[in-house]
Amino acid sequence: MPKIPPINSNWLIKILEKEGFQVIRKKGSHIILINKEKNRIVIPMHPGKDIKPGLLRAILREAGINREKFLKLLKEK
């Protein structure tokens, strides 16, 4: 199974929006997204830095997206 690569936070937000999340606000350098089930996801937005695999796995787990689905969505972008 392929490893999860580091990803730009803008790409991650686009992927989460495809899965039904909406940006509700921005506070400092963090974007807060929410979906219909009221699951809240916080994405760090630090210029020039990618989200590393460990944090990315935690965000995907909170969002209810498995590795295979994420990699498929990443290829579709």
PQR file with spaces between the fields and no chain letter, atoms N, CA, C, O and H, PARSE charges and radii, in Angstrom:
ATOM       1  N    MET     1       0.844   -1.169    0.000 -0.4000 1.5000
ATOM       2  CA   MET     1       0.000    0.000    0.000 -0.0000 2.0000
ATOM       3  C    MET     1       0.895    1.240    0.000  0.5500 1.7000
ATOM       4  O    MET     1       1.834    1.325    0.791 -0.5500 1.4000
ATOM       5  N    PRO     2       0.603    2.218   -0.900 -0.5600 1.5000
ATOM       6  CA   PRO     2       1.454    3.407   -0.967  0.2800 2.0000
ATOM       7  C    PRO     2       1.326    4.273    0.286  0.5500 1.7000
ATOM       8  O    PRO     2       0.287    4.308    0.945 -0.5500 1.4000
ATOM       9  N    LYS     3       2.409    4.958    0.582 -0.4000 1.5000
ATOM      10  CA   LYS     3       2.417    5.846    1.745 -0.0000 2.0000
ATOM      11  C    LYS     3       1.690    7.143    1.424  0.5500 1.7000
ATOM      12  O    LYS     3       1.584    7.544    0.265 -0.5500 1.4000
ATOM      13  H    LYS     3       3.253    4.929    0.046  0.4000 1.0000
ATOM      14  N    ILE     4       1.198    7.785    2.465 -0.4000 1.5000
ATOM      15  CA   ILE     4       0.547    9.086    2.308 -0.0000 2.0000
ATOM      16  C    ILE     4       1.642   10.141    2.163  0.5500 1.7000
ATOM      17  O    ILE     4       2.514   10.255    3.024 -0.5500 1.4000
ATOM      18  H    ILE     4       1.284    7.459    3.407  0.4000 1.0000
ATOM      19  N    PRO     5       1.597   10.915    1.072 -0.5600 1.5000
ATOM      20  CA   PRO     5       2.635   11.933    0.869  0.2800 2.0000
ATOM      21  C    PRO     5       2.300   13.226    1.609  0.5500 1.7000
ATOM      22  O    PRO     5       1.133   13.471    1.916 -0.5500 1.4000
ATOM      23  N    PRO     6       3.296   14.052    1.897 -0.5600 1.5000
ATOM      24  CA   PRO     6       3.002   15.385    2.429  0.2800 2.0000
ATOM      25  C    PRO     6       2.183   16.147    1.388  0.5500 1.7000
ATOM      26  O    PRO     6       2.369   15.949    0.187 -0.5500 1.4000
ATOM      27  N    ILE     7       1.283   17.012    1.839 -0.4000 1.5000
ATOM      28  CA   ILE     7       0.399   17.706    0.906 -0.0000 2.0000
ATOM      29  C    ILE     7       0.248   19.162    1.323  0.5500 1.7000
ATOM      30  O    ILE     7       0.316   19.495    2.506 -0.5500 1.4000
ATOM      31  H    ILE     7       1.132   17.173    2.814  0.4000 1.0000
ATOM      32  N    ASN     8       0.044   20.010    0.345 -0.4000 1.5000
ATOM      33  CA   ASN     8      -0.205   21.422    0.575 -0.0000 2.0000
ATOM      34  C    ASN     8      -1.578   21.573    1.233  0.5500 1.7000
ATOM      35  O    ASN     8      -2.508   20.848    0.880 -0.5500 1.4000
ATOM      36  H    ASN     8      -0.012   19.739   -0.616  0.4000 1.0000
ATOM      37  N    SER     9      -1.717   22.485    2.166 -0.4000 1.5000
ATOM      38  CA   SER     9      -2.988   22.639    2.889 -0.0000 2.0000
ATOM      39  C    SER     9      -4.125   23.087    1.970  0.5500 1.7000
ATOM      40  O    SER     9      -5.280   22.747    2.225 -0.5500 1.4000
ATOM      41  H    SER     9      -0.961   23.074    2.452  0.4000 1.0000
ATOM      42  N    ASN    10      -3.831   23.838    0.912 -0.4000 1.5000
ATOM      43  CA   ASN    10      -4.879   24.245   -0.028 -0.0000 2.0000
ATOM      44  C    ASN    10      -5.456   23.034   -0.757  0.5500 1.7000
ATOM      45  O    ASN    10      -6.666   22.958   -0.970 -0.5500 1.4000
ATOM      46  H    ASN    10      -2.893   24.115    0.704  0.4000 1.0000
ATOM      47  N    TRP    11      -4.601   22.089   -1.141 -0.4000 1.5000
ATOM      48  CA   TRP    11      -5.082   20.868   -1.802 -0.0000 2.0000
ATOM      49  C    TRP    11      -5.941   20.053   -0.838  0.5500 1.7000
ATOM      50  O    TRP    11      -6.964   19.496   -1.236 -0.5500 1.4000
ATOM      51  H    TRP    11      -3.618   22.150   -0.968  0.4000 1.0000
ATOM      52  N    LEU    12      -5.535   19.982    0.409 -0.4000 1.5000
ATOM      53  CA   LEU    12      -6.294   19.223    1.401 -0.0000 2.0000
ATOM      54  C    LEU    12      -7.679   19.828    1.604  0.5500 1.7000
ATOM      55  O    LEU    12      -8.664   19.100    1.729 -0.5500 1.4000
ATOM      56  H    LEU    12      -4.703   20.434    0.733  0.4000 1.0000
ATOM      57  N    ILE    13      -7.757   21.138    1.637 -0.4000 1.5000
ATOM      58  CA   ILE    13      -9.054   21.802    1.788 -0.0000 2.0000
ATOM      59  C    ILE    13      -9.944   21.490    0.595  0.5500 1.7000
ATOM      60  O    ILE    13     -11.136   21.236    0.768 -0.5500 1.4000
ATOM      61  H    ILE    13      -6.957   21.729    1.535  0.4000 1.0000
ATOM      62  N    LYS    14      -9.390   21.505   -0.608 -0.4000 1.5000
ATOM      63  CA   LYS    14     -10.181   21.180   -1.802 -0.0000 2.0000
ATOM      64  C    LYS    14     -10.694   19.744   -1.752  0.5500 1.7000
ATOM      65  O    LYS    14     -11.837   19.480   -2.125 -0.5500 1.4000
ATOM      66  H    LYS    14      -8.422   21.712   -0.749  0.4000 1.0000
ATOM      67  N    ILE    15      -9.857   18.821   -1.295 -0.4000 1.5000
ATOM      68  CA   ILE    15     -10.271   17.424   -1.176 -0.0000 2.0000
ATOM      69  C    ILE    15     -11.391   17.287   -0.153  0.5500 1.7000
ATOM      70  O    ILE    15     -12.369   16.580   -0.397 -0.5500 1.4000
ATOM      71  H    ILE    15      -8.929   19.036   -0.993  0.4000 1.0000
ATOM      72  N    LEU    16     -11.258   17.953    0.984 -0.4000 1.5000
ATOM      73  CA   LEU    16     -12.291   17.888    2.018 -0.0000 2.0000
ATOM      74  C    LEU    16     -13.594   18.532    1.545  0.5500 1.7000
ATOM      75  O    LEU    16     -14.677   18.072    1.906 -0.5500 1.4000
ATOM      76  H    LEU    16     -10.464   18.527    1.182  0.4000 1.0000
ATOM      77  N    GLU    17     -13.498   19.588    0.745 -0.4000 1.5000
ATOM      78  CA   GLU    17     -14.707   20.209    0.204 -0.0000 2.0000
ATOM      79  C    GLU    17     -15.433   19.261   -0.747  0.5500 1.7000
ATOM      80  O    GLU    17     -16.663   19.259   -0.796 -0.5500 1.4000
ATOM      81  H    GLU    17     -12.618   19.962    0.452  0.4000 1.0000
ATOM      82  N    LYS    18     -14.687   18.456   -1.500 -0.4000 1.5000
ATOM      83  CA   LYS    18     -15.312   17.447   -2.366 -0.0000 2.0000
ATOM      84  C    LYS    18     -16.070   16.415   -1.541  0.5500 1.7000
ATOM      85  O    LYS    18     -17.040   15.826   -2.018 -0.5500 1.4000
ATOM      86  H    LYS    18     -13.687   18.458   -1.460  0.4000 1.0000
ATOM      87  N    GLU    19     -15.632   16.196   -0.315 -0.4000 1.5000
ATOM      88  CA   GLU    19     -16.257   15.213    0.568 -0.0000 2.0000
ATOM      89  C    GLU    19     -17.365   15.815    1.436  0.5500 1.7000
ATOM      90  O    GLU    19     -17.858   15.153    2.349 -0.5500 1.4000
ATOM      91  H    GLU    19     -14.844   16.675    0.072  0.4000 1.0000
ATOM      92  N    GLY    20     -17.759   17.055    1.162 -0.4000 1.5000
ATOM      93  CA   GLY    20     -18.898   17.633    1.864 -0.0000 2.0000
ATOM      94  C    GLY    20     -18.566   18.594    2.993  0.5500 1.7000
ATOM      95  O    GLY    20     -19.477   19.063    3.676 -0.5500 1.4000
ATOM      96  H    GLY    20     -17.358   17.593    0.420  0.4000 1.0000
ATOM      97  N    PHE    21     -17.313   18.900    3.210 -0.4000 1.5000
ATOM      98  CA   PHE    21     -16.934   19.863    4.240 -0.0000 2.0000
ATOM      99  C    PHE    21     -17.001   21.269    3.660  0.5500 1.7000
ATOM     100  O    PHE    21     -16.774   21.471    2.466 -0.5500 1.4000
ATOM     101  H    PHE    21     -16.573   18.519    2.655  0.4000 1.0000
ATOM     102  N    GLN    22     -17.315   22.245    4.520 -0.4000 1.5000
ATOM     103  CA   GLN    22     -17.360   23.640    4.116 -0.0000 2.0000
ATOM     104  C    GLN    22     -16.508   24.468    5.068  0.5500 1.7000
ATOM     105  O    GLN    22     -16.484   24.221    6.274 -0.5500 1.4000
ATOM     106  H    GLN    22     -17.499   22.081    5.490  0.4000 1.0000
ATOM     107  N    VAL    23     -15.814   25.447    4.514 -0.4000 1.5000
ATOM     108  CA   VAL    23     -15.027   26.365    5.347 -0.0000 2.0000
ATOM     109  C    VAL    23     -16.015   27.277    6.069  0.5500 1.7000
ATOM     110  O    VAL    23     -16.839   27.943    5.443 -0.5500 1.4000
ATOM     111  H    VAL    23     -15.834   25.647    3.534  0.4000 1.0000
ATOM     112  N    ILE    24     -15.916   27.295    7.404 -0.4000 1.5000
ATOM     113  CA   ILE    24     -16.824   28.168    8.151 -0.0000 2.0000
ATOM     114  C    ILE    24     -16.127   29.412    8.689  0.5500 1.7000
ATOM     115  O    ILE    24     -16.755   30.458    8.851 -0.5500 1.4000
ATOM     116  H    ILE    24     -15.247   26.754    7.913  0.4000 1.0000
ATOM     117  N    ARG    25     -14.821   29.299    8.968 -0.4000 1.5000
ATOM     118  CA   ARG    25     -14.109   30.482    9.431 -0.0000 2.0000
ATOM     119  C    ARG    25     -12.612   30.243    9.385  0.5500 1.7000
ATOM     120  O    ARG    25     -12.132   29.125    9.200 -0.5500 1.4000
ATOM     121  H    ARG    25     -14.310   28.449    8.836  0.4000 1.0000
ATOM     122  N    LYS    26     -11.894   31.349    9.561 -0.4000 1.5000
ATOM     123  CA   LYS    26     -10.436   31.307    9.646 -0.0000 2.0000
ATOM     124  C    LYS    26     -10.053   32.060   10.902  0.5500 1.7000
ATOM     125  O    LYS    26     -10.533   33.165   11.154 -0.5500 1.4000
ATOM     126  H    LYS    26     -12.284   32.258    9.711  0.4000 1.0000
ATOM     127  N    LYS    27      -9.175   31.442   11.692 -0.4000 1.5000
ATOM     128  CA   LYS    27      -8.695   32.097   12.902 -0.0000 2.0000
ATOM     129  C    LYS    27      -7.179   32.004   12.905  0.5500 1.7000
ATOM     130  O    LYS    27      -6.625   30.914   13.052 -0.5500 1.4000
ATOM     131  H    LYS    27      -8.785   30.544   11.488  0.4000 1.0000
ATOM     132  N    GLY    28      -6.514   33.117   12.747 -0.4000 1.5000
ATOM     133  CA   GLY    28      -5.058   33.112   12.693 -0.0000 2.0000
ATOM     134  C    GLY    28      -4.580   32.358   11.466  0.5500 1.7000
ATOM     135  O    GLY    28      -4.953   32.691   10.342 -0.5500 1.4000
ATOM     136  H    GLY    28      -6.964   34.002   12.628  0.4000 1.0000
ATOM     137  N    SER    29      -3.760   31.347   11.679 -0.4000 1.5000
ATOM     138  CA   SER    29      -3.231   30.567   10.566 -0.0000 2.0000
ATOM     139  C    SER    29      -3.914   29.204   10.471  0.5500 1.7000
ATOM     140  O    SER    29      -3.310   28.240   10.000 -0.5500 1.4000
ATOM     141  H    SER    29      -3.456   31.076   12.592  0.4000 1.0000
ATOM     142  N    HIS    30      -5.171   29.118   10.917 -0.4000 1.5000
ATOM     143  CA   HIS    30      -5.908   27.862   10.868 -0.0000 2.0000
ATOM     144  C    HIS    30      -7.272   28.071   10.210  0.5500 1.7000
ATOM     145  O    HIS    30      -7.950   29.069   10.451 -0.5500 1.4000
ATOM     146  H    HIS    30      -5.662   29.901   11.300  0.4000 1.0000
ATOM     147  N    ILE    31      -7.652   27.111    9.378 -0.4000 1.5000
ATOM     148  CA   ILE    31      -8.950   27.111    8.709 -0.0000 2.0000
ATOM     149  C    ILE    31      -9.811   26.059    9.390  0.5500 1.7000
ATOM     150  O    ILE    31      -9.353   24.943    9.637 -0.5500 1.4000
ATOM     151  H    ILE    31      -7.101   26.300    9.182  0.4000 1.0000
ATOM     152  N    ILE    32     -11.060   26.408    9.697 -0.4000 1.5000
ATOM     153  CA   ILE    32     -11.975   25.466   10.337 -0.0000 2.0000
ATOM     154  C    ILE    32     -13.044   25.078    9.332  0.5500 1.7000
ATOM     155  O    ILE    32     -13.707   25.935    8.748 -0.5500 1.4000
ATOM     156  H    ILE    32     -11.432   27.315    9.497  0.4000 1.0000
ATOM     157  N    LEU    33     -13.206   23.756    9.134 -0.4000 1.5000
ATOM     158  CA   LEU    33     -14.207   23.222    8.228 -0.0000 2.0000
ATOM     159  C    LEU    33     -15.207   22.399    9.021  0.5500 1.7000
ATOM     160  O    LEU    33     -14.882   21.862   10.080 -0.5500 1.4000
ATOM     161  H    LEU    33     -12.667   23.060    9.609  0.4000 1.0000
ATOM     162  N    ILE    34     -16.430   22.302    8.504 -0.4000 1.5000
ATOM     163  CA   ILE    34     -17.464   21.522    9.164 -0.0000 2.0000
ATOM     164  C    ILE    34     -18.302   20.832    8.082  0.5500 1.7000
ATOM     165  O    ILE    34     -18.427   21.344    6.970 -0.5500 1.4000
ATOM     166  H    ILE    34     -16.695   22.738    7.643  0.4000 1.0000
ATOM     167  N    ASN    35     -18.879   19.660    8.412 -0.4000 1.5000
ATOM     168  CA   ASN    35     -19.749   18.963    7.460 -0.0000 2.0000
ATOM     169  C    ASN    35     -21.158   18.851    8.030  0.5500 1.7000
ATOM     170  O    ASN    35     -21.451   19.404    9.091 -0.5500 1.4000
ATOM     171  H    ASN    35     -18.777   19.244    9.316  0.4000 1.0000
ATOM     172  N    LYS    36     -22.037   18.128    7.316 -0.4000 1.5000
ATOM     173  CA   LYS    36     -23.446   18.014    7.730 -0.0000 2.0000
ATOM     174  C    LYS    36     -23.600   17.371    9.103  0.5500 1.7000
ATOM     175  O    LYS    36     -24.498   17.738    9.861 -0.5500 1.4000
ATOM     176  H    LYS    36     -21.799   17.679    6.455  0.4000 1.0000
ATOM     177  N    GLU    37     -22.733   16.415    9.430 -0.4000 1.5000
ATOM     178  CA   GLU    37     -22.813   15.721   10.720 -0.0000 2.0000
ATOM     179  C    GLU    37     -22.183   16.521   11.852  0.5500 1.7000
ATOM     180  O    GLU    37     -22.048   16.023   12.969 -0.5500 1.4000
ATOM     181  H    GLU    37     -22.003   16.116    8.815  0.4000 1.0000
ATOM     182  N    LYS    38     -21.796   17.768   11.561 -0.4000 1.5000
ATOM     183  CA   LYS    38     -21.183   18.668   12.548 -0.0000 2.0000
ATOM     184  C    LYS    38     -19.795   18.201   12.993  0.5500 1.7000
ATOM     185  O    LYS    38     -19.363   18.516   14.101 -0.5500 1.4000
ATOM     186  H    LYS    38     -21.906   18.172   10.653  0.4000 1.0000
ATOM     187  N    ASN    39     -19.100   17.456   12.138 -0.4000 1.5000
ATOM     188  CA   ASN    39     -17.701   17.114   12.415 -0.0000 2.0000
ATOM     189  C    ASN    39     -16.850   18.336   12.087  0.5500 1.7000
ATOM     190  O    ASN    39     -16.945   18.886   10.990 -0.5500 1.4000
ATOM     191  H    ASN    39     -19.452   17.200   11.238  0.4000 1.0000
ATOM     192  N    ARG    40     -16.023   18.759   13.034 -0.4000 1.5000
ATOM     193  CA   ARG    40     -15.190   19.944   12.845 -0.0000 2.0000
ATOM     194  C    ARG    40     -13.753   19.510   12.601  0.5500 1.7000
ATOM     195  O    ARG    40     -13.208   18.690   13.340 -0.5500 1.4000
ATOM     196  H    ARG    40     -15.946   18.313   13.925  0.4000 1.0000
ATOM     197  N    ILE    41     -13.147   20.062   11.564 -0.4000 1.5000
ATOM     198  CA   ILE    41     -11.771   19.768   11.199 -0.0000 2.0000
ATOM     199  C    ILE    41     -10.995   21.088   11.189  0.5500 1.7000
ATOM     200  O    ILE    41     -11.475   22.089   10.656 -0.5500 1.4000
ATOM     201  H    ILE    41     -13.590   20.728   10.964  0.4000 1.0000
ATOM     202  N    VAL    42      -9.807   21.087   11.772 -0.4000 1.5000
ATOM     203  CA   VAL    42      -8.951   22.274   11.791 -0.0000 2.0000
ATOM     204  C    VAL    42      -7.723   21.977   10.941  0.5500 1.7000
ATOM     205  O    VAL    42      -7.022   20.991   11.165 -0.5500 1.4000
ATOM     206  H    VAL    42      -9.418   20.274   12.205  0.4000 1.0000
ATOM     207  N    ILE    43      -7.471   22.843    9.961 -0.4000 1.5000
ATOM     208  CA   ILE    43      -6.339   22.684    9.040 -0.0000 2.0000
ATOM     209  C    ILE    43      -5.364   23.838    9.257  0.5500 1.7000
ATOM     210  O    ILE    43      -5.760   24.999    9.160 -0.5500 1.4000
ATOM     211  H    ILE    43      -8.040   23.644    9.778  0.4000 1.0000
ATOM     212  N    PRO    44      -4.090   23.539    9.550 -0.5600 1.5000
ATOM     213  CA   PRO    44      -3.099   24.620    9.679  0.2800 2.0000
ATOM     214  C    PRO    44      -2.718   25.163    8.296  0.5500 1.7000
ATOM     215  O    PRO    44      -2.529   24.396    7.352 -0.5500 1.4000
ATOM     216  N    MET    45      -2.609   26.477    8.190 -0.4000 1.5000
ATOM     217  CA   MET    45      -2.258   27.137    6.925 -0.0000 2.0000
ATOM     218  C    MET    45      -0.971   27.940    7.131  0.5500 1.7000
ATOM     219  O    MET    45      -1.021   29.153    7.338 -0.5500 1.4000
ATOM     220  H    MET    45      -2.763   27.099    8.957  0.4000 1.0000
ATOM     221  N    HIS    46       0.163   27.275    7.076 -0.4000 1.5000
ATOM     222  CA   HIS    46       1.441   27.960    7.243 -0.0000 2.0000
ATOM     223  C    HIS    46       2.094   28.079    5.871  0.5500 1.7000
ATOM     224  O    HIS    46       2.356   27.063    5.227 -0.5500 1.4000
ATOM     225  H    HIS    46       0.204   26.290    6.909  0.4000 1.0000
ATOM     226  N    PRO    47       2.363   29.304    5.410 -0.5600 1.5000
ATOM     227  CA   PRO    47       2.911   29.501    4.071  0.2800 2.0000
ATOM     228  C    PRO    47       4.240   28.772    3.877  0.5500 1.7000
ATOM     229  O    PRO    47       5.129   28.832    4.726 -0.5500 1.4000
ATOM     230  N    GLY    48       4.354   28.088    2.752 -0.4000 1.5000
ATOM     231  CA   GLY    48       5.582   27.400    2.412 -0.0000 2.0000
ATOM     232  C    GLY    48       5.789   26.067    3.107  0.5500 1.7000
ATOM     233  O    GLY    48       6.823   25.431    2.904 -0.5500 1.4000
ATOM     234  H    GLY    48       3.632   28.039    2.062  0.4000 1.0000
ATOM     235  N    LYS    49       4.842   25.624    3.919 -0.4000 1.5000
ATOM     236  CA   LYS    49       4.981   24.350    4.623 -0.0000 2.0000
ATOM     237  C    LYS    49       3.855   23.402    4.212  0.5500 1.7000
ATOM     238  O    LYS    49       2.698   23.805    4.090 -0.5500 1.4000
ATOM     239  H    LYS    49       4.001   26.140    4.084  0.4000 1.0000
ATOM     240  N    ASP    50       4.215   22.144    4.002 -0.4000 1.5000
ATOM     241  CA   ASP    50       3.228   21.112    3.710 -0.0000 2.0000
ATOM     242  C    ASP    50       2.762   20.455    5.001  0.5500 1.7000
ATOM     243  O    ASP    50       3.434   20.524    6.030 -0.5500 1.4000
ATOM     244  H    ASP    50       5.155   21.816    4.102  0.4000 1.0000
ATOM     245  N    ILE    51       1.603   19.819    4.925 -0.4000 1.5000
ATOM     246  CA   ILE    51       1.102   19.042    6.055 -0.0000 2.0000
ATOM     247  C    ILE    51       1.754   17.677    5.970  0.5500 1.7000
ATOM     248  O    ILE    51       1.608   16.980    4.965 -0.5500 1.4000
ATOM     249  H    ILE    51       1.058   19.763    4.089  0.4000 1.0000
ATOM     250  N    LYS    52       2.469   17.288    7.010 -0.4000 1.5000
ATOM     251  CA   LYS    52       3.220   16.031    7.011 -0.0000 2.0000
ATOM     252  C    LYS    52       2.286   14.838    7.205  0.5500 1.7000
ATOM     253  O    LYS    52       1.166   15.000    7.688 -0.5500 1.4000
ATOM     254  H    LYS    52       2.588   17.853    7.826  0.4000 1.0000
ATOM     255  N    PRO    53       2.742   13.641    6.831 -0.5600 1.5000
ATOM     256  CA   PRO    53       1.878   12.452    6.864  0.2800 2.0000
ATOM     257  C    PRO    53       1.240   12.139    8.208  0.5500 1.7000
ATOM     258  O    PRO    53       0.092   11.693    8.231 -0.5500 1.4000
ATOM     259  N    GLY    54       1.913   12.345    9.314 -0.4000 1.5000
ATOM     260  CA   GLY    54       1.341   12.034   10.621 -0.0000 2.0000
ATOM     261  C    GLY    54       0.116   12.884   10.922  0.5500 1.7000
ATOM     262  O    GLY    54      -0.921   12.354   11.318 -0.5500 1.4000
ATOM     263  H    GLY    54       2.845   12.707    9.295  0.4000 1.0000
ATOM     264  N    LEU    55       0.224   14.191   10.739 -0.4000 1.5000
ATOM     265  CA   LEU    55      -0.902   15.094   10.952 -0.0000 2.0000
ATOM     266  C    LEU    55      -1.987   14.839    9.920  0.5500 1.7000
ATOM     267  O    LEU    55      -3.176   14.892   10.238 -0.5500 1.4000
ATOM     268  H    LEU    55       1.067   14.621   10.417  0.4000 1.0000
ATOM     269  N    LEU    56      -1.583   14.563    8.685 -0.4000 1.5000
ATOM     270  CA   LEU    56      -2.550   14.289    7.628 -0.0000 2.0000
ATOM     271  C    LEU    56      -3.386   13.049    7.942  0.5500 1.7000
ATOM     272  O    LEU    56      -4.594   13.043    7.707 -0.5500 1.4000
ATOM     273  H    LEU    56      -0.618   14.520    8.427  0.4000 1.0000
ATOM     274  N    ARG    57      -2.757   12.004    8.466 -0.4000 1.5000
ATOM     275  CA   ARG    57      -3.509   10.798    8.860 -0.0000 2.0000
ATOM     276  C    ARG    57      -4.518   11.117    9.954  0.5500 1.7000
ATOM     277  O    ARG    57      -5.639   10.610    9.927 -0.5500 1.4000
ATOM     278  H    ARG    57      -1.776   12.009    8.657  0.4000 1.0000
ATOM     279  N    ALA    58      -4.134   11.952   10.917 -0.4000 1.5000
ATOM     280  CA   ALA    58      -5.045   12.317   11.997 -0.0000 2.0000
ATOM     281  C    ALA    58      -6.232   13.126   11.459  0.5500 1.7000
ATOM     282  O    ALA    58      -7.368   12.910   11.881 -0.5500 1.4000
ATOM     283  H    ALA    58      -3.223   12.364   10.939  0.4000 1.0000
ATOM     284  N    ILE    59      -5.978   14.040   10.546 -0.4000 1.5000
ATOM     285  CA   ILE    59      -7.054   14.840    9.952 -0.0000 2.0000
ATOM     286  C    ILE    59      -7.995   13.942    9.160  0.5500 1.7000
ATOM     287  O    ILE    59      -9.214   14.085    9.260 -0.5500 1.4000
ATOM     288  H    ILE    59      -5.056   14.216   10.203  0.4000 1.0000
ATOM     289  N    LEU    60      -7.449   13.020    8.375 -0.4000 1.5000
ATOM     290  CA   LEU    60      -8.285   12.115    7.586 -0.0000 2.0000
ATOM     291  C    LEU    60      -9.109   11.197    8.481  0.5500 1.7000
ATOM     292  O    LEU    60     -10.257   10.890    8.161 -0.5500 1.4000
ATOM     293  H    LEU    60      -6.459   12.904    8.293  0.4000 1.0000
ATOM     294  N    ARG    61      -8.538   10.760    9.593 -0.4000 1.5000
ATOM     295  CA   ARG    61      -9.267    9.908   10.541 -0.0000 2.0000
ATOM     296  C    ARG    61     -10.458   10.676   11.125  0.5500 1.7000
ATOM     297  O    ARG    61     -11.553   10.127   11.242 -0.5500 1.4000
ATOM     298  H    ARG    61      -7.605   11.010    9.853  0.4000 1.0000
ATOM     299  N    GLU    62     -10.245   11.940   11.489 -0.4000 1.5000
ATOM     300  CA   GLU    62     -11.327   12.771   12.007 -0.0000 2.0000
ATOM     301  C    GLU    62     -12.410   13.005   10.960  0.5500 1.7000
ATOM     302  O    GLU    62     -13.595   13.088   11.285 -0.5500 1.4000
ATOM     303  H    GLU    62      -9.355   12.386   11.393  0.4000 1.0000
ATOM     304  N    ALA    63     -11.990   13.111    9.695 -0.4000 1.5000
ATOM     305  CA   ALA    63     -12.936   13.365    8.610 -0.0000 2.0000
ATOM     306  C    ALA    63     -13.648   12.096    8.156  0.5500 1.7000
ATOM     307  O    ALA    63     -14.645   12.171    7.437 -0.5500 1.4000
ATOM     308  H    ALA    63     -11.028   13.043    9.432  0.4000 1.0000
ATOM     309  N    GLY    64     -13.150   10.935    8.566 -0.4000 1.5000
ATOM     310  CA   GLY    64     -13.776    9.676    8.164 -0.0000 2.0000
ATOM     311  C    GLY    64     -13.384    9.236    6.768  0.5500 1.7000
ATOM     312  O    GLY    64     -14.154    8.552    6.094 -0.5500 1.4000
ATOM     313  H    GLY    64     -12.341   10.874    9.150  0.4000 1.0000
ATOM     314  N    ILE    65     -12.200    9.620    6.326 -0.4000 1.5000
ATOM     315  CA   ILE    65     -11.711    9.259    4.993 -0.0000 2.0000
ATOM     316  C    ILE    65     -10.566    8.274    5.159  0.5500 1.7000
ATOM     317  O    ILE    65      -9.607    8.555    5.877 -0.5500 1.4000
ATOM     318  H    ILE    65     -11.574   10.176    6.874  0.4000 1.0000
ATOM     319  N    ASN    66     -10.655    7.115    4.501 -0.4000 1.5000
ATOM     320  CA   ASN    66      -9.573    6.133    4.604 -0.0000 2.0000
ATOM     321  C    ASN    66      -8.469    6.436    3.592  0.5500 1.7000
ATOM     322  O    ASN    66      -8.630    7.294    2.724 -0.5500 1.4000
ATOM     323  H    ASN    66     -11.434    6.886    3.917  0.4000 1.0000
ATOM     324  N    ARG    67      -7.361    5.734    3.712 -0.4000 1.5000
ATOM     325  CA   ARG    67      -6.176    5.993    2.893 -0.0000 2.0000
ATOM     326  C    ARG    67      -6.450    5.807    1.406  0.5500 1.7000
ATOM     327  O    ARG    67      -6.040    6.632    0.589 -0.5500 1.4000
ATOM     328  H    ARG    67      -7.230    5.037    4.417  0.4000 1.0000
ATOM     329  N    GLU    68      -7.148    4.718    1.051 -0.4000 1.5000
ATOM     330  CA   GLU    68      -7.405    4.430   -0.355 -0.0000 2.0000
ATOM     331  C    GLU    68      -8.256    5.532   -0.987  0.5500 1.7000
ATOM     332  O    GLU    68      -7.976    5.976   -2.100 -0.5500 1.4000
ATOM     333  H    GLU    68      -7.481    4.048    1.715  0.4000 1.0000
ATOM     334  N    LYS    69      -9.286    5.965   -0.278 -0.4000 1.5000
ATOM     335  CA   LYS    69     -10.168    7.012   -0.786 -0.0000 2.0000
ATOM     336  C    LYS    69      -9.400    8.324   -0.938  0.5500 1.7000
ATOM     337  O    LYS    69      -9.582    9.044   -1.920 -0.5500 1.4000
ATOM     338  H    LYS    69      -9.513    5.604    0.627  0.4000 1.0000
ATOM     339  N    PHE    70      -8.540    8.633    0.039 -0.4000 1.5000
ATOM     340  CA   PHE    70      -7.747    9.860   -0.027 -0.0000 2.0000
ATOM     341  C    PHE    70      -6.817    9.844   -1.231  0.5500 1.7000
ATOM     342  O    PHE    70      -6.732   10.831   -1.962 -0.5500 1.4000
ATOM     343  H    PHE    70      -8.392    8.048    0.837  0.4000 1.0000
ATOM     344  N    LEU    71      -6.115    8.726   -1.444 -0.4000 1.5000
ATOM     345  CA   LEU    71      -5.195    8.646   -2.575 -0.0000 2.0000
ATOM     346  C    LEU    71      -5.941    8.742   -3.902  0.5500 1.7000
ATOM     347  O    LEU    71      -5.428    9.317   -4.862 -0.5500 1.4000
ATOM     348  H    LEU    71      -6.185    7.924   -0.851  0.4000 1.0000
ATOM     349  N    LYS    72      -7.149    8.183   -3.959 -0.4000 1.5000
ATOM     350  CA   LYS    72      -7.973    8.281   -5.171 -0.0000 2.0000
ATOM     351  C    LYS    72      -8.370    9.730   -5.404  0.5500 1.7000
ATOM     352  O    LYS    72      -8.275   10.214   -6.532 -0.5500 1.4000
ATOM     353  H    LYS    72      -7.566    7.716   -3.179  0.4000 1.0000
ATOM     354  N    LEU    73      -8.813   10.437   -4.365 -0.4000 1.5000
ATOM     355  CA   LEU    73      -9.182   11.843   -4.488 -0.0000 2.0000
ATOM     356  C    LEU    73      -7.984   12.715   -4.838  0.5500 1.7000
ATOM     357  O    LEU    73      -8.121   13.701   -5.561 -0.5500 1.4000
ATOM     358  H    LEU    73      -8.889   10.044   -3.449  0.4000 1.0000
ATOM     359  N    LEU    74      -6.819   12.356   -4.329 -0.4000 1.5000
ATOM     360  CA   LEU    74      -5.605   13.106   -4.613 -0.0000 2.0000
ATOM     361  C    LEU    74      -5.233   13.000   -6.093  0.5500 1.7000
ATOM     362  O    LEU    74      -4.772   13.971   -6.693 -0.5500 1.4000
ATOM     363  H    LEU    74      -6.708   11.555   -3.741  0.4000 1.0000
ATOM     364  N    LYS    75      -5.434   11.819   -6.676 -0.4000 1.5000
ATOM     365  CA   LYS    75      -5.145   11.641   -8.109 -0.0000 2.0000
ATOM     366  C    LYS    75      -6.129   12.407   -8.989  0.5500 1.7000
ATOM     367  O    LYS    75      -5.776   12.831  -10.089 -0.5500 1.4000
ATOM     368  H    LYS    75      -5.808   11.030   -6.189  0.4000 1.0000
ATOM     369  N    GLU    76      -7.364   12.585   -8.509 -0.4000 1.5000
ATOM     370  CA   GLU    76      -8.392   13.275   -9.284 -0.0000 2.0000
ATOM     371  C    GLU    76      -8.219   14.778   -9.307  0.5500 1.7000
ATOM     372  O    GLU    76      -8.765   15.440  -10.190 -0.5500 1.4000
ATOM     373  H    GLU    76      -7.650   12.240   -7.615  0.4000 1.0000
ATOM     374  N    LYS    77      -7.485   15.335   -8.375 -0.4000 1.5000
ATOM     375  CA   LYS    77      -7.374   16.791   -8.278 -0.0000 2.0000
ATOM     376  C    LYS    77      -6.825   17.357   -9.540  0.5500 1.7000
ATOM     377  O    LYS    77      -6.658   18.572   -9.651 -0.5500 1.4000
ATOM     378  H    LYS    77      -7.041   14.798   -7.658  0.4000 1.0000
